[in-house]
Amino acid sequence: DPQRTAFLLRKQWTLYSVTPLYRFSDTHLKDYARLLSISIAAEKQKGLAVEVGFELDLDIKVDVSSIPDLKGSDQDHAAILVQLSSRSPASSKNSERKLIWLGCFCCVSGDDLSKNLPKDFTYLPLFLVNGAEKYTSIIGSWFQTTFDCCFHRLAISPFNLSWMAAMWTGCKVDKTASATELVFSVPRLPQPLDISYAIHPEDAKALWDTVQKTPGEITQEEVDVFMDCLYSHFHRHFKIHLSATKLVKVSTAIASAHCDGTIKFLQSKHLMGVMMLLTELAISQIE
């Protein structure tokens, strides 16, 4: 159901990989929400969560829910959504709360590893966060302590970004597609310098169609040829070797991803495919 996963679209998500959760239970989600609320309030009382220009609101409601639609197969565990909402001290108790933080644990087509896990472990290797880092730290610490798991920032390598550029360029979109944009960082300069390379979506798709040999399948050779063609075109016009730079960001009509481990989903139609790729990256980091 696209409506159940619509909250993922057009938000900036920070990616983490998570080791299996020990003795996590779907039947205790309300208890987890209550305990998280207590943990956040305790941090506030201790004064550990106060920074210049940022202060945790004591009146925070925590909701923990299951999203059965966000999984790739019957073997995957349903995604778990953690939501923090708050209202300002000046607001009345009946006023609407404002959503201030979102965290989503999920596993999309990661069933091969799930089969080999002991029964006391729950496998949700991909964690997406939208919100202040301070809340992420508190909630991450609570999950690590409660379920004996570990969180790691999930960076995206230039190698994987090039795959994303090729895969997403080849996807069909229902409406007018935005330009395919590649951002490269130039190394070894006194001041940071980025090069933005925008390609008309129809041109990028036409190039990919000439490169791809078997529709529905992608090989490393095809990705390399696709990127080399883009590099050659750029060099012909600007005499700059992009192969000597570092690919740091890819933006297409499907999604936008940065090497620092942030992503923005733009198309509900291709959401599960992108989530499947991110799950694979999270699993590879855990291994």
LOKE-841085 format. One record per residue (C-alpha): x negated, y, z. Coordinates in steps of 0.5 Angstrom, whole numbers, padded with zeros to 4 digits, always signed. Example, Ala and Ser with C-alpha at 12.3 -4.5 7.8 and 13.67 -1.06 7.14 Angstrom:
2
-0025-0009+0016/-0027-0002+0014/
***
This chain:
287
+0000+0000+0000/-0003+0006-0002/+0000+0011+0003/-0003+0006+0008/-0010+0008+0006/-0009+0015+0003/-0012+0018+0010/-0019+0016+0007/-0018+0020+0000/-0021+0027+0000/-0025+0027+0006/-0032+0027+0008/-0034+0021+0011/-0041+0019+0015/-0043+0011+0014/-0045+0007+0019/-0047-0001+0019/-0044-0005+0025/-0046-0011+0028/-0041-0016+0030/-0036-0015+0036/-0036-0019+0041/-0029-0021+0044/-0026-0016+0040/-0018-0017+0040/-0013-0014+0036/-0008-0015+0042/-0011-0010+0046/-0011-0004+0042/-0007+0000+0047/-0012-0002+0052/-0018+0000+0048/-0015+0007+0047/-0013+0008+0054/-0020+0006+0056/-0023+0011+0051/-0019+0016+0053/-0022+0015+0060/-0029+0015+0057/-0028+0022+0054/-0025+0025+0060/-0031+0022+0064/-0036+0025+0059/-0033+0032+0060/-0033+0031+0067/-0040+0030+0068/-0042+0036+0063/-0046+0031+0059/-0042+0033+0053/-0042+0040+0053/-0046+0044+0047/-0047+0051+0045/-0041+0053+0041/-0038+0046+0042/-0034+0043+0048/-0030+0037+0049/-0023+0038+0050/-0020+0034+0056/-0013+0034+0053/-0015+0029+0048/-0010+0023+0046/-0014+0017+0043/-0010+0012+0038/-0013+0005+0036/-0009+0002+0031/-0009-0004+0025/-0009-0003+0018/-0008-0010+0015/-0008-0007+0008/-0015-0005+0008/-0018-0011+0007/-0021-0015+0000/-0018-0022+0002/-0014-0026+0007/-0021-0028+0010/-0023-0021+0012/-0021-0018+0019/-0016-0012+0018/-0019-0005+0019/-0019-0002+0025/-0017+0006+0026/-0019+0010+0031/-0016+0017+0032/-0017+0023+0036/-0012+0028+0037/-0012+0035+0041/-0008+0041+0043/-0010+0047+0045/-0009+0049+0053/-0005+0055+0051/+0000+0050+0047/+0006+0047+0050/+0006+0040+0052/+0011+0039+0046/+0007+0042+0041/+0004+0038+0035/-0003+0035+0036/-0008+0037+0031/-0013+0031+0029/-0020+0032+0031/-0024+0026+0029/-0023+0019+0025/-0027+0013+0025/-0025+0007+0021/-0028+0000+0022/-0027-0005+0016/-0029-0011+0012/-0027-0011+0005/-0029-0018+0001/-0034-0019+0006/-0031-0026+0008/-0037-0030+0006/-0041-0028+0013/-0034-0028+0017/-0034-0036+0016/-0040-0037+0019/-0039-0033+0025/-0037-0036+0032/-0030-0035+0034/-0031-0030+0039/-0034-0025+0034/-0030-0020+0030/-0034-0018+0023/-0032-0011+0021/-0039-0009+0018/-0037-0002+0015/-0036+0004+0020/-0033+0011+0017/-0033+0017+0021/-0030+0024+0020/-0031+0029+0025/-0036+0032+0030/-0042+0028+0032/-0041+0029+0039/-0035+0024+0039/-0038+0019+0034/-0044+0019+0040/-0039+0018+0045/-0034+0013+0042/-0040+0009+0039/-0043+0008+0046/-0037+0006+0048/-0036+0000+0043/-0043-0002+0044/-0043-0003+0051/-0036-0006+0051/-0037-0011+0045/-0044-0012+0045/-0045-0009+0038/-0050-0004+0035/-0049+0002+0030/-0054+0004+0025/-0053+0010+0020/-0052+0007+0013/-0057+0011+0008/-0056+0010+0000/-0062+0009-0004/-0063+0012-0010/-0063+0005-0013/-0056+0004-0010/-0054+0011-0013/-0056+0010-0020/-0051+0003-0020/-0046+0008-0017/-0047+0013-0023/-0046+0007-0028/-0040+0003-0025/-0036+0009-0023/-0038+0012-0030/-0035+0006-0033/-0028+0006-0029/-0022+0008-0033/-0018+0014-0029/-0011+0016-0030/-0012+0024-0031/-0017+0028-0034/-0024+0026-0031/-0029+0031-0027/-0036+0032-0030/-0041+0026-0028/-0046+0030-0024/-0053+0027-0021/-0057+0031-0017/-0064+0030-0016/-0069+0032-0011/-0076+0035-0013/-0082+0032-0009/-0088+0035-0006/-0086+0042-0007/-0087+0048-0001/-0080+0049-0002/-0074+0044-0003/-0072+0044-0010/-0066+0040-0013/-0064+0039-0020/-0056+0039-0022/-0055+0035-0028/-0048+0035-0030/-0045+0031-0036/-0038+0031-0039/-0034+0025-0037/-0032+0023-0044/-0040+0023-0046/-0042+0019-0040/-0037+0014-0041/-0039+0014-0049/-0046+0012-0047/-0044+0007-0042/-0040+0004-0047/-0046+0003-0052/-0050+0000-0046/-0045-0005-0043/-0046-0011-0047/-0040-0015-0043/-0034-0011-0040/-0033-0013-0033/-0040-0014-0032/-0046-0010-0030/-0053-0012-0030/-0059-0008-0027/-0062-0008-0034/-0056-0004-0037/-0056+0001-0031/-0063+0002-0032/-0062+0003-0040/-0056+0008-0038/-0060+0012-0033/-0066+0012-0038/-0062+0015-0044/-0060+0021-0039/-0067+0022-0037/-0069+0022-0044/-0063+0027-0046/-0065+0032-0040/-0073+0031-0042/-0071+0033-0050/-0068+0039-0048/-0071+0042-0041/-0078+0038-0042/-0077+0036-0035/-0078+0028-0033/-0073+0026-0028/-0076+0020-0027/-0081+0023-0023/-0076+0026-0018/-0071+0023-0013/-0064+0022-0014/-0060+0024-0008/-0053+0025-0010/-0048+0022-0015/-0041+0025-0016/-0036+0023-0021/-0028+0022-0022/-0028+0016-0017/-0032+0018-0011/-0038+0023-0009/-0044+0020-0005/-0050+0022-0002/-0057+0019+0000/-0056+0021+0007/-0050+0016+0008/-0044+0021+0006/-0038+0019+0001/-0032+0022-0001/-0027+0018-0004/-0023+0021-0010/-0019+0016-0013/-0014+0011-0009/-0014+0007-0016/-0021+0005-0015/-0021+0006-0007/-0022-0002-0006/-0028-0003-0011/-0032+0003-0008/-0030+0000-0001/-0033-0007-0003/-0039-0004-0005/-0040+0000+0001/-0039-0007+0005/-0044-0010+0001/-0049-0005+0003/-0047-0005+0010/-0048-0012+0011/-0055-0012+0007/-0057-0007+0012/-0055-0012+0018/-0058-0018+0015/
***
